[in-house]
Amino acid sequence: MADQEDANGSDASAGPHGMADHDEAHGHDDHAHADEAETLGPLDVVAWGAAGLGIAAGLIVALVLALSAI
């Protein structure tokens, strides 16, 4: 099994990146950040409203079930 390549391309097969690649911040991956800051899209009011109504309906059902057990 030692002759097989690492399918995930981890540091075990490629070697460590070193401090030059990751600066001095331990545990910080410079590759995870985009070069430019991206803005988020518009707020989807219909989707958030549906989610809020679904949560409210679930809380009402839980309240009714709790009251019926008294």
Secondary structure, 3 states (H helix, E strand, C coil): CCCCCCCCCCHHHHCCCCHHHHCCCCCCCHHHCCCCCCCCCCCCHHHHHHHHHHHHHHHHHHHHHHHHCC
